[in-house]
Amino acid sequence: MPLCTCSPLLPPPPTVNSHSLPHRRAYSSSSIRRRFTSQAKPIFSFPPNSAKFSRTPLLQCSSSLPMTAEQDSSSTSQPQVQGSLLKSRAFWVSESIIAWNVDAGNDSCYLFASGTAALSLTGDGVLGEDVKVQLQEDRHGLPENVKTKFPHIKDYRAFRVPPDLDVRPLLKAQLAVATFSSYGMCSDATGLQLPGVLDELFSYDGPLGAVYSKEAVSLYLWAPTSQAVSVLVYKEPSGGNPLEIVQLEEVNGVWSTRGPKTWEGCYYVYEVSVYHPSTLQIEKCYANDPYARGLSADGRRTLFINLDSDHIKPEGWDKLVDEKPDIHSSSDISIYELHIRDFSANDQTVLPEFRGGYLAFTLQDSAGVSHLKKLSNAGITHVHLLPAYQFAGVDDEKGNWKSVDSKILEKFPSDSSEQQALITAIQNDDGYNWGYNPVLWGVPKGSYASNANGSCRAIEFRKMVQALNRFGLRVVLDVVYNHLHGSGPFDENSVLDKIVPGYYLRRNTDGFIENSTCVNNTASEHFMVERLILDDLLHWAVDFKVDGFRFDLMGHIMKRTMVKAKDALCSLTKDRDGVDGSSIYIYGEGWDFGEVANNGRGVNASQFNICGTGIGSFNDRIRDAILGGSPFGHPLQQGFVTGLLLQPNGYDHGPEVVAERMLAESKDHIQVGMAANLRDFVLTNYEGKEVKGSEVLTYGGTSVAYALDPTETVNYASAHDNETLFDIVSLKTPFEISVEERCRINLLASSIIALSQGIPFFHSGDEMLRSKSLDRDSYNSGDWFNRIDFTYNSNNWGVGLPPKEKNEKSWPLMKPRLAEPSFKPQKSHIHAAVENFSDLLRIRYSSPLFRLRTANAIQERVRFHNTGPASVPGVIVMGIEDGHEGLPGLSQMDPIYSYIVVIVNARPTEVSFTSSSIRARTLQLHPVQVESNDEIVKRSTYDIGSGCFTVPARTTSVFVEPRGV
């Protein structure tokens, strides 16, 4: 008999013999059967002779209500006790250790547990416990492994749990620790955070989710803190009564059951009875399966879907690996970022029922598909799709959407606030959202499917990937593992925090959820969070044959997790998995901020930490240097291409000498970026000193360079975040310049990205002068502000002032620009921009010298001229040398060209430049530019006799030395 037990949450059910399962009879929706696979077990069980445990009277189970004022010391008239059970300031970090930074001198410390969540804190201390256990302080402090795992609590006091305590059942209860003086007075009390001990005792690598065999469907759910788990099985996606309610059996924290093959195609939801720290109650939570692979249209039920079934595979799906476009090296990658709905929502050449969804990519002759084929033929290798998993913010049932008639919006002036008022009035009920509101990571978003119920979303996602692959583009999926949209026991978008409350979401030292990413930060430093991320990546790579992953706010994920992800993906093989994992590329945002900054929660995947792994990170340094300022600075602050010093816009950049230095520093930052942002690349800076990339500093004193390999740098000038490239150029350049000049500046910025070493990344529409009417954050701005016109008739400039929420403070700057007709490009401008952008891609892929594969190759072959204090401001001259006769030690890579010179002239006037080190070269304008429709770039010249280059204003010219000339 156990020394202490707690009343079971449910009356003991009858035992059912599992051998009878194949013979069970059918039940109608009006005749519901509950099947139990085991008897309810007592929550606590301890050795009978331990003097360290005390038994208190058992309490009845309280109802699932928010904590009342009487449960917290702040609302009692009795003597006040420091602390609160609302907070969880103590950490159960291992089976034997609880960490707490309590300031209690020599006070005694006790652990309290209540299986019915009946603990309360009064002037007399903690009451309502089933178990009270004395803890002993370990004066040696926390062990090193604990400090490594939890660096933010490394200086906490360590309290030892009695070695003969059966910890596992306690973890299902409400827990608290409290300190008492020698007189028995309670001095402090708090709840506990459990991830450390859960990782130690319940880490698990077996099956999870629904597992299909020829005879049965099995369910596995990791929920070690739950007191009971049942599954409710439904025939239909919504409504009706469950066909069955089956209680799962627990083995070491994993709950499971085995059901009939007839479950396939049905829906299910878990009923989980679990203590939730946000309410201090035992809650009955209803949740989807964390490993869901399908959903009902309302997102409330998980679909039993076997993705290995032939009827869910498009024709030829299993052989798609052999049709994938060739990628010989990750250095050959170039990325085009695209939102699924943006691609076709306004494309009249797409069937109405396909618009805004997966199937729009399967058409062969739509305007959008024709444009993608053009980019693919020019050189783009990967399409990066914004989030396509199940996210909140867009109802999957299209019949519930609201919209505004575009004909009404078109009647308002180009600088009116009326458009945004109408759009924002319905923005949470329309069909648009970027999708950075994850609910379930492993299910394709239903709003992009023709039918959100059943298997359509899976089939159509596969058809989209297959179609893109077949016209030459690999597919990158944008994954958001750093946060979740919902939390708590009642939020309809909460899943993981209902299954194991307090585990999946990262909490601060008071026990409240961290929100630095936006909301509900996840904790990849916890074993089963990391496992879920890795499993999800493998699922998308194997089941949907995705070719790459872009990690949103990657810096909030641990470096260890990212390295494991890369290794796991690379281990996939054609023969075993139908996937060539070695060709999968992963990259992300390595920003270092919030609670993870400076390795605050472990070594995170920040820009500086991730180097040496082969994982890419976005290079914001080159973006800011090209455009000026930052997304968080003044919108008029100018940069290298937008007129800093050379064509001022009226913004006060300080005295001229300051602007000169800013321009020179921007040039250095860009040059480092063009050399793949390698930290050890040596160049001559604006002061004439030879420095490494890591010794070139940003305005905040941080090193510009961080990469050790060219594929670790993703260079970009614009992305879905912030203004489009054309919009930011239109804001930062002088009001009075012509639209033709803005078009050239747009191309100039893109040329730097296209011709740099590293991975070039382009936002969809960069090449079409795309505008969002100056919207700086269009995540929820509807189709109106996010429109793309692949017929090139409009770039969407001047469709009204952008939504007030994110833009109002800049409306005074925006309004006169949007009102001025001369700012809007015409169709001829857009068409020329597309052709000129395609020329840049063709140049990049005309020579392997633009795509060097190693840091050593870049250091040996790339040189910057026009450097030092005597250089011409606003001009970058980059030379790339190949092996040739007379140059020992340098191998030949390019059979066509032995030397390439790229000159970027950001000045508003023509420039001439002579370099003694290049003078002996027999250079000529690149054939692509000779044949270009751009008449301006054709005026670029090189005089062999003098070695003088002449480059027109705001132009990037490429000169090559053909072999044998």
N, C-alpha and C positions, 0 to 999 in steps of 0.2 A: 504494500500500500504506500502511496506517496505521502510524504509529510504534509504537503500543502497542495490542494487542488482548487480549481476555479469552476464554477458552474458552466456547463457547456452552453454555447450560444443558441443551440437548437436542441430540441428533445432527441434522445438517441433514436436514430432511424433503424428500421429492420435491415438486416444484412441480406444482400442479394448475391447469389452465386453467379459469377461471371460466365460460367459455362452455359447458362441459360440464355445468354444474349442472342445467339443466332436464331433462337426460336421465339423471340418476343413478338407479340402481336401488334398490329397497327393500331394507332390511337388517333381519333379525329381531333380537330381543334377544340371540340367541346368536351373531350375526354382526355385530360392531361395527366400524365404519369410522371412522378418524380422517382428517379432511380438512385439509390445510394450504393456506393461501392465499398464503404467501410463505416464502422461505427464512429461516432464522434469521440474524440480523444480528449482527455483532460489537458488543459493548457499548461499547467505546471506539474513538474514531477521532480522531487529532490531526494537525495539520500536521507534515510530516516533518522540518522543520529548526528546531524550537524548542529552544533551549538550556535553557529553563526546566522541561522535562519530563524525568523520568528513568524508564527502564524497569526493572522488576524481574522476576525469574523468575515465570512464571505458576504459580498454585496451583490444585490440584484443588478442585472444589466440595465444601464441607463439608456434612455431613448436617444436617437441620433439627432440631437439638437446642438446649436452653437453653444460654446461654453458660457455659462452664466457668470454674473459678476461675483457670486459667492465662491466661485472656484479660484479666484485670484485674490492675492493679498491686498491689491489696490482698492478693493471695494468693501473691506471688512473693518469693523470698528474695533476689532481686537488689536493687540500689539502688532505693529508692522514688521514683516519679515522681508529682508532684501531678497529680490528674485521674483520669478514669475514662471508658472507652468506654461504660459503662452509662448515663452522663449525656450529654445533648446541650445543652451550655452555649453553643455557638456557633450563629449564625443566618445562613444563606445568604439574605440579604434581597433581592438582585437579581442579575441575571446577572453583574455585575462586583464585587459587594461581599459580604464576609462580616463579620458583626459578632461581636465576642467581647470580653468584659470581662476578658481575661486580664491578669494583673499580671506582665509579663515583661520590663519595661525595654526594652532594645535587642535582645532575642533575636530570632532569625529565626523566621518562621512558615511552616509548610508545610501543604498540603492533601494528604491521602492518600485513595486510593480502591481498593476491591477488589470486583470483580464477583462474586466467590464468597464474600464476607463472611468473609474470612480474616484481617482485621486483628486484631492483639492488641497489648496495651500491656505492655511489660516494662521492666526497668531500662535497656535500650538504646534505648528509645523505641518508636515504632509500627513493627510488623513485619507482613509479609504483604501489602503493597500491590502492586497492579498499576501504579499511577500515583502519583507524588509530585511536587507542584507547589509552587514557592515563591510566597508571597504577599507583597505589599508594603503596608506600613501607609500609610494616607492620613491625614496629620496634621491635615487639616481636619475629620476626624470624619465622622459619618454625614450624608448629605444630608437636607434638610428633609422631602422626601416619605417617606423611610424613617422618620424620627422620628414623622411623623404616623401612618403605618400601624402602627408598632410603638413606641408611647410608653413602654412598660415597659423598653425597651432603648436609649432615646435617648442615654444617656451612654456606650454601649459604644464600644470602639475599632473603627475601620473598616480592613479589610484588602482590598486590591484583587486581584481575580483577573486573571491575564494576559489581555489582550484577544483573543489569538488562540487561546484555549482553547475547544474545543467542549464547552460545559457540558452540553448535553442528555443525552448518553449517560452522563455521570458520575452523573447524578441517579438512575440505576437501580442504583447500587452502594452498598456500605457506605462511608460517608465519615467522615473524622476530620480534625481539625486539631491541630497540635502545635507547640510552640515549642521552639527549641534555642538553647543558648548559643553563643558564639563558639568554644567548645571542643568543640562537637558533642554536648553533653549535653542530653537532653530534660528540660525543666522543667515542662511541662504539656501535657495532651492531653484532647480531648473529642470527642464526636460532634456532628452538626449537625442543626438544625431547618430544614426546606426550604420551608415555605409561601410565603415571600416570593418566592423565585426561581421556584417553580412557578407562582405567580400571574403573574409577569412573562412567562414563556416559554410557558405552556400554558393561559392563560385561554381559554375556548372558549364559543361561544354557538350552536353547531350542535345537531343532534338528539342525544338521549340516550335510552337505554332501547330498548324494542321499538317499531319504526315499521312500520305496516301499509299495504300498498298492495294493489291488485287482484291483482297477480301474485306478491307475495313478502312476506316478513317480514325486516326488517333489524334488526340489533342494533348498538348503539353504547355503548361503555363508556369513560368518562374514567379513565385509569389510567396517567399518564405515568411513574411510577416502576417499573411492572411490567416484568419481563423477558420474560414470555410470558403469554398469556391464551388459554384455550380455553373453549368452551361445551359442556356435556354436555346433550344433549336426551333427555328421557324421555317415554314414552307415558303412564305412570301417575304419580299423585301421590307414590307411595312404592314402594320395592322395585324389583326388576328391574334389568336392565342398560340403559345408554343406547342409544337408537336410533342416535345419532351423537355423535361427539366432533369438534368443528370448531375448528381454531386460527384465532383472529382476527388480522387484519392491523392494524398500527399506522400511523397517520399523525399526526404531531405530538401524541402523547400520547393520542389517541383510538383505541381498538381497535374494529374493526367487522367484520361479515360479513353476507352476504345469504343467506337461506335460503328454502325453499319455503313456499308458502301452507299446506301441510299441517302446518306447525309450530303453527298456531293451534289452541288447545285442548290442546297438549302442555305439558310442564313443562321447565324448564331451570335449570342452576346454572353459575356461572362457576368455572373453575379458574385461579387467578392465582398465578404465581410472582413473588415480590416480596421485597425486603429488608424485614425488620420490625425496627424499633429496639427493640422490647420483648424480643426474643430474640437480637438481633445475628446473625440467620441469614437466609439465603434460604429463605423458607417457601413451601410449596405450599398456598394457602388456597382453601377452597371457600366461595363466598358467593352470596347472592341478588343480583339486580340492584338497585342503589340506586333505580332508577326503576321498580321492580316495581309492577304494578297488580293483581296477583292472586297467590295463594300456594296451596300444598298445605296440607292440614289440619295436618300436622306442622310447617309453616313452614320446611321445608328446601329447597323448590323453588319457583321463580317460575313462575307460570302465564302462558303466552302468551294474553292476553285483549285483544281489541279492543273497547274501551268504546264505540266508535261503531257496533257491530253492532246491528241492530234487535232481535235476539232477547234482548239484555241490557237493553233499555229497556222499562219498564212502559208500558202503553197511555196515550197522551197525554203522554209524557215530554217530547217536543220542544216542546210548547206550554205547559209548566208556567210558563214565565216570564210568561205572560199571566194565570195564575191566582194568582200570588203576592199575599199580602195587601198592601194599599197602605201605604206609608210615605212621607209627604210630606216629613219631615225627620228627621234622626237624633235630634233632640231629642224626637221622639215615641216613641222606643224605651223599652221596659221589658223586663227580662230575668228569666227563670226558669231556674235552674240545676238540671239533672237528670242522674242517672246512668242509662244505658240499662237496666242490669239491675235497679236499684232500682225502676224504673217498673212492672215487671210480674212480677218473680220470685215474689212472694207474692200475686198477684192471682188469686183463684179464679174470677173472671169472665172470665179469659183462657184460651184453649185451652192445654192443657199443653205442646204442641209449640211454642207461640209465646212462652211465658213467658221473660222475661229477654232477649228478643232484639228485632231490628229489627221483625219482623212484628207484635209486640204493638201498635205504634202504628197499624197499619192497620185495626184493629177499630173498629167504629162505636159500640158500646154497652157496652164494658167499663167498670169503675169508674174506671180510670185515665184513659181517653180522655174519659169524661164530665167528670171533674175538670178536665182540660186545656181542654176546651171551655168550662167555666164560667169559668176564668181568662181565656181568650181573649175571651170575651164581655164580661168586666169591664174588660179593657184590656191584659193582657199581650200583647206583640207578638212576642217571641222566646223560643224554648226553647234554652238553652245546654246542649249534650250534653257530658258529660265524655268523655275520650278514646275515640275510636271507630276509630282506626287500629290497625295490628298492634302489640300490646304484649306484653311478657313477663309472666309471673305467673299466667296462666290458660291451660290447655291448650285448644286449639281443638277437640279431640276430646272431646265430652261424656262418652263412655263411660269416660274415664279419671278423671273427677272423683270425689272422695270427699265425703261429706256426713254430717251428724249428724241423726238423727231429731228433729224439733222437739218431738215428744211427750215425748221424754226430757228435753229442755231445759226444757220448761214445768213439770216436776215440781219443779225446784229453787226455793228461795226467791228473792225479788226482789233480795236483796243478796248472793247466793251467788257464790263464785268458780268454781264448777263449770262454769257455762256457758262462760265464757271459756277454761277449760282444754281443754274438748272442742273448741271452735271453733279455737283456735290450734294444736291438735295436727294439724289437717288444713288449715290456712289456705293453705298453698302448693300444695295439691292439689285445692282446691274450684273452683267456678266464679266466684269473686268477686275482683275487684281494681279499684281506681279506674282504673288504666290509665296512670299516669304513668311507665311503663317502656318508652319507645318502642324498637321494633326496626326497623320500616319505616314511614315516615310516609305513604306513598301508597296503602296497602292497607287496606280496611275490616277490622275485627277479625273473625276467623273464629268466635269463640265466641258471637257474637251472631247468627250465621246458622244456618239450619236444616241446612245442610251446608257445612262449611268448605272442602271441595274444590270445584273448578270455579268457575262464575260466580255461585253463589247469593249470596255475600256482597255482590257488587256490585249485583245485581238487588234484593235485599232492602233494602239501604241506600237505594237510590233510591226504593223503595216507601215507606219510612219518611219521607223528606223530602217526597215528594209528599203523603202523608196528612196530615202536620203542616201543610203549606202550605194544604191544602184546608179544614182547619177553623180557619184563621185565624192560624197561628203560623209565623213564619220560623224558620230553624234556624241556630244558631251551633255551630261545631265547636271544641272545645278542642284546641289544637295545642301540642305540646311540642317545640319546636325547640332548646331550650337544652341538652339532654343526650341521650345515647343509653344504652340499658341495657347493651349489650355492647361490648367492645373486645378488641384483641389478635387473634392469628391462629387461636386454637383455640376461643374462646367461641362456642357455637352461636348466640347472639343478636348476635354481632358481624357487621356488614356493611361499613360504610364504612371501618372501620379495617383491614379485610382488603384492600380495593380500593386505597386510597392510604394506607398506614400513616403515622401522624404528621401527617396533613394536616387531616382533618375535626375532630379533637378538639383543644381548646385545651390547650396545655402550659405548664408553668411554666418558669422560667429554667434549671432543671436538666434539662428535657426530659420531666418526668413529667406525666401527665394531671391537669388541674385537676378537682377534685371538689366545688367549692363549691355547685353546684346540687343535689347529692346524689351524682352519679356521672357520669363521662365528659362533662364540659362540651364543647359544640360551639363552633366558632369562626366566627361569621358574619362576622368581619372578613376572612376569606379568601374570595376571589372565588367559587370553585366551591361553597363552603358556602352563601354567600348565594344563588347561582344555584339551588341545589337547593331552598332554602326558598321562593324566589319561584315556581319551577316547580311545587312541590307545592301551594302556595296556589291557583295558577291551575287546577291539575288538580281540586282539590276544588270550586272555584267553578264551573268549566265542566262537568266530567264528572258531578258530583254535585249541582250547583246549590245549594251551601251559601250561606247568606245573611250569614254573619258569622264572625269568628274571634276566639277568646279566646286570647291568648298567655301560656302558663305562664312564669313568671319572665322576663317581657319585658325586664327590665333587664339580663339577660345577653346580649341581642341588641343589635347596634349600631343606633343611631338611623337611620343611612343605610339599613340593611336594611329597617327598618320603614317608612320614608318611601317607599322603592321599592316595597314590598309594597302600600302604600295606593294609590300611583299606578298600579301594574300592575292592581290589582283595579278601580279606578275607570275604567280605560280599556276594560273589557269592555263590549260593546254587545249589545243584543237581536238586531240584524240579523246581526252577524258571529259572535257567540259564544253566542247564545241566553241571555244573562245581562245584566241591567241592573247593571253594576258600580257605578254611582253610589249604589246603595242598600245596598251591602255595608258593614257596620260592623265595625271592628276595635278591640280593646281588650286590655289585659293587666295583668300585675303589674309595676309599675315599680319594684320594690325595688332598691336600690342597695347591693350587698354583694359580698364575695368579691373576686376578682382584677380585676373590672370596675369596682369602686367608684371614684368620683371620676375617671371617664374613664380608668381604668388601662390599658385595652386599646383606647382610642378612645372617641369620644363614644357612650355607650350609651343605650338607650331607657329611662332612668330617669324617674321622675315629673317631675323638674324639667327634664330635657333634652327630653322629648317634647312639652312644651307648644308650641302654635302649629302643630302638625301636623294637628289634628283627630282624632288617635288617642286613645282613652280609656285611662285608667289607674285602678285601684282606689284608692279613697280610704279608707285605713286610719285616718285621723285621726278621721273621723266615727264609724267603728265603735268605736274605743277610747274616745272621749268618751261615746258612748251607753252602752256596757256597763261601762266601767271597766278600768283597767290595760291590759294587752295580752295576746296569746296566750302571751307568754313570761314574764309576771309571775305574781304569786300569784293563784290562782283566786278568792279572796274579795275582791280589791280591787274596790270599787264604783265605779259611774259615774253619769251623769246620770239614767238611768231605773231603776237597780238599787238606789237608796237612799242614795247617798253623802250624808252629813251629815243627810239628812232622815229616814232610817230605817236606822240603823247595824246591821250584822250581827255586830259583835264584832271585826272585823278592825281592827288598829291603823293608822289613816290618819294618825296624828299628832294634835297638839292641835287643838281645834275650829277655831281660826283657820286652820290649814292645810287642813282639810277644806272650810272655807268658800271658800278661794281655789281649791282644786281643783275644786269644783262650779262656781264662776264661770268658771274657765278652760275647763272642759268645755263649758259653755254657749256660750262664744265660739267654740270649735272647731266645735260643731254648727252655729251660725249661719253661719259661713263655709262649711261644707259645704252648708247649705241654699241658699246663694247660689252653688252649683255650684263651690265651692272656688276661686273666681276670685282670682287673686293681687292684682288691682287693685281688687277690690270694697271700698268704704269703708263701715265700720260703726263704732259706738261700742262700745269694749270695756268690760270689767267695771270698769275704773278710771275710765271716763268720757272716755277719749281717743278722738279720731277716728283710726282706723288703717286701713291696707290689709290685705287678707287675708294678704299675704306678711309683714306685720309682726306678726301673731299667731303666737306661737311654741309649739311642742310642749314637753314637759317636757325634751327633750334639746336644745332651742335651735334646732331646725329650723323653718323656716317651715311653717305649717299649709297655706297655699294655694300652688298651683303652676300652676293651669290658666289658659289665656287664652281658652278657649271652653267653653261649658257641656257640649258633648259629649265633652270631654276628661276629665270627672269621672264615674266610676262609683261611686255611693254605695251602701254596703251595711252591714248589721249582722251578717250571718253568711253563710258559704259552706261548701263541702264541707270545707274545712280547719277544724280546731278543733271545739269543741262546737257543737251546734245552738243556735239562738236560745233555745228553751225550756230546754235543759239549762244554758246559761250563766246564764240568769235564775234558774233553780232553785238554782244554786250560790251566786250572789252576793247574792241577797235573804235577809233574815232567815229563819231556820229556821221560825219560828212563824207566818209569814203564811199565808193560805189559798191554795188552788190557784186560786180565782177571782181573787185579786189577782195571782198570777203570770201568769194568762192575760191580764189587762189590761196588765201590763207588757210581755208579748210583743207585744201589739197596738200598744202605745205606741211601742216601738222600730221596728216596721214602718211606723208612720204617719209617722215622721220621714223615713224613706227614701222612702216613697211620695209625699210632698208637697214634696220638695226639688226645686230646679232641678238639672239634670244628668240622668244616666241612672240610674234606680233598678234595683237588682239584688237578687233574692231567692233564697235557697237553697230548693230543693224541700222542702216540709214546714214552712217558717216559718209558713205560713197554717193549718197543721193541728196546731200545737203539737208538731211532730215531735221525738222523743227518740231518741238512740242509747244510752240508759242511761248518759249522762254520758261517753261515749267521746270523747276529744279528737282522735283521729286514726284514723278508721275505714277507712283505705285498704285494709286487708287483714283486716277484722273479720268477713267473711262476711255472708251474707244476714241472719243472726240479729240482729245489732246495727244493720244498715242498713235494716231493714224499713220500708216505707211502707204504710199501710193507707188506700186511697182509699175505703173504705166508711165511714171515720170511727169505727170501733168501738174502735180503740186507737191511741195515739200512740207505742207501743213503750217507754214508761217502765218501769223496774224489771224488766228482763229479765236481771238479773245484773250483777255488777261488770264493767266493761269490760276489755278485754284488758290483761294485766299489763305488757307491754312499754312502752306509752306512758302508762299511767295509774296504775301501782302506788303511786307516791309520794302520790297524792291519794286513794287508797282510804279512808283514815281519814275524810276529809271526805265521801266519796261514800256510804259504807256506811249511815250512819244516815238519809240522805235517801232512798236506794233502799228502805230497809226500812220507811219511814213510808208507810202506805197513802194518807194524805191528800195526798201530793205528786202522785199519778197523776190526770190529767184523765179525766173520763167522756166518753161519746159526746156528751152535750149540750154540754160545753165545746168539744169539737173542732168540732162542727157550727156553733156560734156563732162560733168563731174564723174558720172559712172564710167565713162570711157577712160578718163584720166586715172581714176583709181585702179581700173583693171590693168592699165599700163604699168602701174607701180608693182602690182602683183606679178605680172609677166616678167618684169625686170628682176624681182626677187628670185623667181624660180628659173631665171636664165643662167644662173651660176651658183654652184655650191659654195662659193666664197661668201655669199650673203647668209649662209646657214652653217657656219663652222660648228663642229660638234664638240669641241673640247676647249677648256679655258686656255690650255697651252697653245692651241692653234690660233686662237684670237690674239693672244699676247704676241705671237711670232709674226702674224700677218697683218694686223690692223694697226694703223698709225694715224694720228690726227696732226694735221698741219694748220697753219694760221692760228698758232697758240701763243701764249705769253703776253706780256704787256704791250707789245707792238702789233698785235693782231688786229685785223679789221673787225670791228664790232658787228654782231649779227650775222656772221658767216661761219659755217662749219665746213671743214674740208677733211674728209675721211678717205684714206687710201687703204686698199686691201690687196695684198701681194700674194701671188701664187708662185710655186716653184717653176723655175725656167732655167734655161742654159745660162751659166755664169753666176748662178746663185746657189752655192753648195749648201746642203743640209736642209733645204726646204722642199718637201715633196710636191709633186704636181697633183692638184685636185680637179682643176677645170681644164678640159681639153680644148676649150675655145678661147678663153681669155687668160692672160698672164697677169693683168693688173687692172684694178678698178678704182676710179675716183668718184666719190659722191660729194657734191657741193650743195649745201643748203644755204640759200641766200634769203634771209628773212628781212632784208632791208627793203624799203619802198622804192629803191632805185637800183638800176643795173650796177653790177660790181665786177671789177677785174681783179684777178689774183694770180700772182706768180710765186712758184716755189722752186728753189734751186734743187731740192731733192727729187722733184718730179720731172724736171725739165728734159731729161733725156728720154722720156717715154714717148712712144708713138701712139697717142691716144686719139680717140674719136668719140663722138656722141653715140650713146647706146642705140642700136638699131631700132629698138622699140620706140624711143623718143624721136628718132629720125622719121619714122612712119606715123607718128602720133597725130591726132587731130588737134592737138594743142599747138597752135602756131607760135605761141610765146616761147615754149621750151625749145622749139626748133631754132631759135635765134642764139642758143648757147653755142659757144665756139671754144676751140683750143688751138693755139698757134704753136706748132711743133718747134719752130725756130726759137721763139722766145720763152716757150713754156708758159704762156699766159692764157688763163681761162677767163672767159667772159660769160657771166650768167645773168639773165634778166631778173628784174625785181620779183620778189616773193616766188621764187622758183627753185625747185630741186632738180639739178642736172646730174646725169650719170655718164661718165666717160669710161671707155673700156679700151684696153690694148689687146687686139686680136693676136693670137699666136701666128707667127710666120709673116707678120707685116714688117 
